[in-house]
Amino acid sequence: MIAEINDRAILSLEAPVMRVTAPDSVFPFSQAETVWLPNHNDIVERVKEVIAF
């Protein structure tokens, strides 16, 4: 999705494109999955960063 936005609208953007992903590490056991994967709070924080840019 980010690549499409950059390809089609890079000159129209007023803020950088941010990504919300899991850490760049080995996938944890299922018990730690909810801590490791992005959740709605992570997304909200990124949106706030883009809006404040």
Secondary structure, 3 states (H helix, E strand, C coil): CHHHHHHHHHHHCCCCCCCCCCCCCCCCCHHHHHHHCCCHHHHHHHHHHHHHC
